[in-house]
Amino acid sequence: PQLTKTLGYDNTASLLLCAPPFVFAAIVAFFVSRDSDKRQERYLHIVVPLCFGLVGFVIAMTTHSFAPRYISLFLMAGSYAGFVVFYAWVSATFARPAMSRGIAIAAVNAFSQLGNISGAYIFPARWGPSYKNSYAICISCFAVSIALCTFHRWNLARLNRTLAKRDEAEQINGPVEHGEVQQMDHLAAFPVGFRYVL
C-alpha cells in the first residue's frame, strides 16, 4: 500500500491497486515453477524473474508517471517466482540425507524472512515518494542473489562432472572403493547416474 499510494490515490484505491500485481505474481510463479520442473532447470528460472524485478526497480526509481510506475509493481511482484523455484532447488540440492534437506530448507526459509523484517525499515516515508534509496537497496540484494545463484550453479556443475567421472570409472573398472576419482566420500552415497539439477 505504501508504494501504490505514491501513485497519487487515496487509501482505499491504493489498497485495491495492490491486488492485481500479487495476482499476477501468483500466476507467474505457477507457470515458471511448472516450466522449471518440466525442463529440470532451476538457475535461469530463478535469475530471469529476478532480472525482471531489477527492471521494475529501475523503472520505479526513474519515473513518476502512473502507467510505468504501476507496471513496475507487476515486474517487482513477478520476481517472487524466482524465490518459489529457489525452494525447489534447495530441496533437490540437499536431497540426502533427509535431515540435511530439512535443515537446509529451514535455514533458507528463516533467512528469507529477514527481507520481511528489513522491508519495514528500508521504505521510510522520508525517502518517498521516489524511494530511490529503498530501490537501490533492493537492486543490491537482487544482484547479490544472482551472483550467489551463479556461484551455486557453477559448484553443482563441477560436482556433476566429478560424478560423471566416477560413473565412467565404475563402468570401465567396476565399482571402485578407493582411487583418484573417488576421493570424495560424501559423493559415494549417490547412486550411479545421479546428477544435481542445475
C-alpha atoms as one frame of an Amber mdcrd trajectory, in Angstrom:
protein
   0.000   0.000   0.000   2.859   2.377   0.715   4.183   2.040  -2.834   0.797
   2.175  -4.555  -0.012   5.294  -2.540   2.834   7.055  -4.366   0.674   6.759
  -7.498  -1.499   9.576  -6.105  -4.671   7.810  -4.952  -6.451   7.680  -1.596
  -6.090   4.823   0.902  -8.950   2.718  -0.487  -7.799   2.963  -4.102  -4.203
   2.317  -3.046  -5.246  -0.883  -1.292  -7.249  -2.015  -4.335  -4.291  -1.311
  -6.612  -2.196  -3.738  -4.522  -4.211  -6.782  -5.555  -3.519  -7.077  -9.326
   0.314  -7.227  -9.028   0.093 -10.040  -6.475  -2.490 -11.960  -8.528  -0.085
 -11.583 -11.467   2.795 -12.783  -9.266   0.862 -15.917  -8.266   0.101 -16.747
 -11.902   3.704 -16.143 -12.994   5.019 -18.239 -10.075   2.761 -21.134 -11.078
   3.855 -21.163 -14.723   7.544 -20.506 -14.035   7.771 -23.269 -11.405   5.839
 -25.673 -13.626   8.168 -24.973 -16.563  11.183 -25.350 -14.255  10.001 -28.806
 -13.197   9.229 -29.806 -16.768  12.668 -28.784 -18.029  14.515 -29.847 -14.846
  16.299 -26.491 -14.809  16.433 -24.102 -11.870  19.076 -21.407 -12.364  17.510
 -19.499 -15.269  14.040 -19.898 -13.778  15.354 -18.059 -10.717  17.573 -15.449
 -12.361  15.227 -14.350 -15.170  12.370 -13.344 -12.804  14.904 -11.545 -10.606
  16.135  -9.629 -13.668  12.561  -8.573 -14.433  12.338  -7.416 -10.824  15.524
  -5.384 -11.318  13.949  -3.706 -14.343  10.903  -2.923 -12.210  13.054  -1.293
  -9.539  14.848   0.848 -12.134  11.563   1.960 -13.723  10.145   2.890 -10.314
  13.287   4.877  -9.491  13.312   6.861 -12.707   9.692   7.878 -13.327   6.680
   9.312 -11.508   4.110   8.625 -14.246   1.240   6.328 -13.276   1.470   3.688
 -16.038   5.214   2.908 -15.916   5.276   3.015 -12.138   2.292   0.680 -11.836
   3.768  -1.706 -14.413   6.972  -1.685 -12.373   4.993  -3.071  -9.422   3.950
  -6.038 -11.590   7.580  -6.686 -12.530   8.697  -6.458  -8.899   5.939  -8.791
  -7.715   6.630 -11.220 -10.574  10.173 -11.682  -9.308   8.657 -13.742  -6.484
   8.504 -16.636  -8.977  12.277 -16.937  -8.663  12.020 -17.468  -4.918   9.443
 -20.236  -5.399  11.805 -22.089  -7.737  14.698 -21.481  -5.346  12.982 -23.573
  -2.652  12.745 -26.468  -5.116  16.437 -26.027  -5.954  17.411 -26.147  -2.290
  15.318 -29.271  -1.754  16.915 -31.032  -4.732  20.451 -29.897  -3.888  20.332
 -31.174  -0.313  18.403 -34.311  -1.188  20.322 -36.699   1.089  20.089 -37.361
   3.943  16.569 -36.197   4.768  17.773 -34.427   7.907  20.181 -32.272   5.877
  17.377 -31.370   3.471  15.121 -30.379   6.364  17.827 -28.224   7.947  18.671
 -26.553   4.616  15.042 -25.706   3.854  14.501 -24.383   7.376  17.670 -22.266
   7.205  16.739 -20.772   3.826  13.178 -20.119   4.987  14.377 -18.432   8.188
  16.988 -16.340   6.366  14.468 -15.270   3.708  12.230 -13.798   6.404  14.891
 -11.152   7.067  13.570  -9.390   3.974  10.127  -9.082   5.552  11.660  -7.629
   8.701  14.011  -5.204   6.937  11.305  -4.176   4.468   9.613  -2.180   7.209
  12.788  -0.153   7.686  14.118   0.364   4.159  10.993   2.184   2.965  10.779
   5.109   5.415   8.300   7.832   4.496  11.094  10.424   4.339  12.574   8.585
   1.309   9.271   8.823  -0.570   7.681   9.280  -2.952  10.542   8.172  -5.242
  12.077   5.720  -2.718  15.294   5.762  -4.744  17.392   4.690  -1.764  14.960
   1.859  -1.000  15.011   0.591  -4.555  18.816   0.841  -4.615  18.919  -1.480
  -1.582  16.557  -3.903  -3.348  18.689  -3.807  -6.504  21.792  -4.567  -4.430
  20.091  -7.526  -2.735  18.894  -8.924  -6.067  22.386  -8.521  -7.569  23.918
 -10.412  -4.646  21.256 -13.133  -5.006  22.024 -13.542  -8.704  25.758 -13.699
  -8.005  25.303 -16.355  -5.292  22.983 -18.418  -7.506  25.577 -18.212 -10.300
  28.282 -19.478  -7.950  25.971 -22.236  -6.671  25.214 -23.368 -10.217  28.932
 -23.398 -11.078  29.663 -25.521  -7.992  26.879 -28.005  -8.793  28.121 -28.294
 -12.393  31.590 -29.055 -11.017  30.159 -31.774  -8.765  28.195 -33.198 -11.707
  31.425 -33.509 -13.705  33.028 -35.335 -10.782  30.041 -37.689 -10.525  30.244
 -38.338 -14.265  33.926 -39.280 -13.928  33.085 -41.634 -11.075  30.334 -43.289
 -13.115  32.623 -43.635 -16.113  35.358 -45.215 -13.974  32.866 -47.690 -12.491
  31.644 -48.687 -15.955  35.195 -49.424 -17.069  36.659 -50.916 -13.884  33.579
 -51.921 -11.900  32.738 -50.409  -8.507  35.803 -48.745  -7.049  36.097 -48.200
  -3.346  39.246 -46.087  -3.467  41.083 -44.218  -6.163  41.667 -40.883  -7.759
  38.078 -40.464  -8.886  36.546 -41.389  -5.532  38.441 -39.059  -3.283  35.132
 -37.643  -2.025  33.361 -39.918   0.407  30.400 -37.534   0.530  29.507 -38.427
  -3.082  29.749 -42.169  -2.536  26.184 -42.204  -1.190  24.761 -41.027  -4.512
  23.685 -43.764  -6.951  25.138 -44.197 -10.413  23.574 -41.685 -12.782  22.706
 -39.151 -10.106  23.191 -35.530 -11.176  22.368 -32.293  -9.426  19.660 -30.203
 -11.080  21.139 -27.035 -12.492
